[in-house]
Amino acid sequence: MNELKQIVLSPDPRLSQECAPVEKIDDEVRALAKRMLKIMYAAEGCGLAGPQIGEMRQIVVIDVDYAGRGSKKNPYVLINPRVITADGPEKEGSEGCLSFPGVSVKVSRPSHVVVQALDLDGDLMQYEAEGDLMAVCLQHEIDHVHGVTMFDHLTPMRRAEAEREYQEALAAGAKPGETEVAE
């Protein structure tokens, strides 16, 4: 449970701030990536960005193949990720976020994305995804390092409604990793 307490929850202002690029990939950054993966897996999430644990650097971890305890892990660490292409038909899907426990919202995003990022060895990698959870997760997590949350993609009316639902979920005891709270 200690890992879940490290997750920054909305409306923490760090979630709306631009993160600094990682200047040097060293043992400290590798340890940070390992810690982020541990937190993400503990919350049973599929992605986590630096600001979500108070690290205001452009680092993201993703594992869309992980399906809970005992399942195979296939983690990606993206340092200084950049969306190169975001195109294709808009696809609306339900998104949750570890920093907004207890709610999920419908977000419309491009269905195809190409991303470049450094890996933990400092090598430039390119990731491409289309029409799947990886495409959504890449965009969602990279948004975080630029101070953009899933709520920022909503209309003003829907955002106000989502904020109310989120506050109710928190009051009902929602924890990171939960997308809805049992009544």
MIDRENZA-961710 format. One record per residue (C-alpha): residue number from 1; residue in one letter; x negated, y negated, z. Coordinates in steps of 0.02 Angstrom, whole numbers, plus 50000, padded with zeros to 5 digits. Example, Ala and Ser with C-alpha at 12.3 -4.5 7.8 and 13.67 -1.06 7.14 Angstrom:
NODE   seq   type       X       Y       Z
NODE     1      A   49385   50225   50390
NODE     2      S   49316   50053   50357
***
This chain:
NODE   seq   type       X       Y       Z
NODE     1      M   50000   50000   50000
NODE     2      N   49852   49886   50027
NODE     3      E   49831   49872   49837
NODE     4      L   50007   49804   49815
NODE     5      K   49972   49664   49939
NODE     6      Q   49834   49600   49824
NODE     7      I   49959   49560   49685
NODE     8      V   50000   49375   49667
NODE     9      L   50188   49347   49661
NODE    10      S   50282   49209   49572
NODE    11      P   50298   49061   49603
NODE    12      D   50112   49058   49647
NODE    13      P   50037   48916   49542
NODE    14      R   49891   49025   49487
NODE    15      L   50011   49118   49373
NODE    16      S   50036   48960   49269
NODE    17      Q   49853   48911   49252
NODE    18      E   49732   48939   49109
NODE    19      C   49592   49059   49158
NODE    20      A   49407   49032   49125
NODE    21      P   49317   49148   49005
NODE    22      V   49205   49279   49083
NODE    23      E   49029   49212   49056
NODE    24      K   48929   49369   49094
NODE    25      I   48978   49552   49103
NODE    26      D   48884   49618   49254
NODE    27      D   48911   49738   49398
NODE    28      E   49027   49614   49484
NODE    29      V   49141   49608   49330
NODE    30      R   49136   49798   49315
NODE    31      A   49185   49812   49499
NODE    32      L   49326   49687   49470
NODE    33      A   49391   49792   49323
NODE    34      K   49385   49949   49430
NODE    35      R   49480   49860   49570
NODE    36      M   49609   49795   49447
NODE    37      L   49638   49970   49378
NODE    38      K   49658   50039   49554
NODE    39      I   49788   49904   49593
NODE    40      M   49880   49930   49427
NODE    41      Y   49889   50119   49454
NODE    42      A   49945   50098   49636
NODE    43      A   50089   49989   49574
NODE    44      E   50123   50110   49431
NODE    45      G   50108   49968   49307
NODE    46      C   50044   49975   49128
NODE    47      G   49945   49812   49133
NODE    48      L   49868   49684   49249
NODE    49      A   49781   49519   49215
NODE    50      G   49653   49426   49322
NODE    51      P   49769   49289   49386
NODE    52      Q   49890   49422   49450
NODE    53      I   49762   49462   49586
NODE    54      G   49700   49284   49604
NODE    55      E   49549   49305   49489
NODE    56      M   49556   49156   49373
NODE    57      R   49455   49238   49236
NODE    58      Q   49503   49309   49067
NODE    59      I   49505   49494   49109
NODE    60      V   49647   49616   49075
NODE    61      V   49670   49801   49110
NODE    62      I   49797   49907   49017
NODE    63      D   49852   50088   49018
NODE    64      V   50014   50120   48923
NODE    65      D   49989   50309   48930
NODE    66      Y   49992   50323   49119
NODE    67      A   50158   50393   49179
NODE    68      G   50132   50398   49366
NODE    69      R   50037   50501   49491
NODE    70      G   49954   50654   49419
NODE    71      S   49968   50599   49237
NODE    72      K   49823   50569   49119
NODE    73      K   49740   50398   49127
NODE    74      N   49684   50307   48970
NODE    75      P   49628   50134   49029
NODE    76      Y   49572   49987   48925
NODE    77      V   49476   49839   48994
NODE    78      L   49484   49681   48890
NODE    79      I   49369   49536   48930
NODE    80      N   49404   49366   48852
NODE    81      P   49545   49439   48745
NODE    82      R   49608   49340   48596
NODE    83      V   49761   49371   48491
NODE    84      I   49698   49365   48311
NODE    85      T   49865   49407   48229
NODE    86      A   50041   49413   48299
NODE    87      D   50165   49444   48159
NODE    88      G   50294   49565   48096
NODE    89      P   50478   49561   48136
NODE    90      E   50521   49495   48310
NODE    91      K   50565   49637   48426
NODE    92      E   50666   49610   48584
NODE    93      G   50629   49722   48730
NODE    94      S   50649   49731   48917
NODE    95      E   50492   49677   49010
NODE    96      G   50447   49691   49192
NODE    97      C   50296   49616   49279
NODE    98      L   50201   49661   49436
NODE    99      S   50205   49477   49486
NODE   100      F   50396   49472   49470
NODE   101      P   50452   49628   49564
NODE   102      G   50632   49683   49558
NODE   103      V   50679   49609   49390
NODE   104      S   50659   49640   49206
NODE   105      V   50705   49520   49066
NODE   106      K   50733   49531   48880
NODE   107      V   50587   49452   48787
NODE   108      S   50569   49433   48599
NODE   109      R   50392   49455   48532
NODE   110      P   50309   49488   48364
NODE   111      S   50309   49676   48332
NODE   112      H   50129   49681   48267
NODE   113      V   49975   49617   48355
NODE   114      V   49787   49620   48326
NODE   115      V   49678   49578   48474
NODE   116      Q   49490   49557   48494
NODE   117      A   49404   49571   48663
NODE   118      L   49240   49621   48740
NODE   119      D   49229   49788   48830
NODE   120      L   49129   49820   48988
NODE   121      D   48972   49848   48884
NODE   122      G   48991   49677   48803
NODE   123      D   49039   49752   48635
NODE   124      L   49170   49663   48530
NODE   125      M   49320   49777   48510
NODE   126      Q   49476   49760   48405
NODE   127      Y   49644   49831   48454
NODE   128      E   49796   49841   48341
NODE   129      A   49971   49893   48392
NODE   130      E   50140   49886   48309
NODE   131      G   50316   49912   48373
NODE   132      D   50267   49999   48534
NODE   133      L   50229   49970   48718
NODE   134      M   50047   49933   48679
NODE   135      A   50097   49788   48565
NODE   136      V   50207   49715   48703
NODE   137      C   50080   49746   48842
NODE   138      L   49937   49665   48747
NODE   139      Q   50040   49507   48718
NODE   140      H   50112   49505   48895
NODE   141      E   49942   49523   48982
NODE   142      I   49850   49402   48867
NODE   143      D   49989   49276   48901
NODE   144      H   49943   49289   49086
NODE   145      V   49763   49232   49060
NODE   146      H   49834   49077   48974
NODE   147      G   49956   49037   49114
NODE   148      V   50110   49103   49023
NODE   149      T   50233   49224   49106
NODE   150      M   50377   49323   49036
NODE   151      F   50496   49194   49109
NODE   152      D   50415   49061   48999
NODE   153      H   50485   49153   48846
NODE   154      L   50664   49131   48905
NODE   155      T   50790   48995   48863
NODE   156      P   50814   48869   49005
NODE   157      M   50982   48945   49052
NODE   158      R   50919   49124   49050
NODE   159      R   50763   49072   49145
NODE   160      A   50867   48994   49285
NODE   161      E   50970   49153   49294
NODE   162      A   50813   49262   49297
NODE   163      E   50737   49153   49435
NODE   164      R   50894   49179   49539
NODE   165      E   50891   49368   49508
NODE   166      Y   50706   49371   49556
NODE   167      Q   50736   49277   49720
NODE   168      E   50878   49398   49761
NODE   169      A   50765   49547   49723
NODE   170      L   50627   49478   49835
NODE   171      A   50753   49448   49975
NODE   172      A   50810   49629   49954
NODE   173      G   50630   49689   49977
NODE   174      A   50569   49717   49799
NODE   175      K   50386   49769   49786
NODE   176      P   50267   49757   49636
NODE   177      G   50304   49897   49514
NODE   178      E   50490   49895   49546
NODE   179      T   50595   49828   49403
NODE   180      E   50759   49842   49494
NODE   181      V   50807   49858   49676
NODE   182      A   50926   49991   49739
NODE   183      E   51078   49914   49822
***
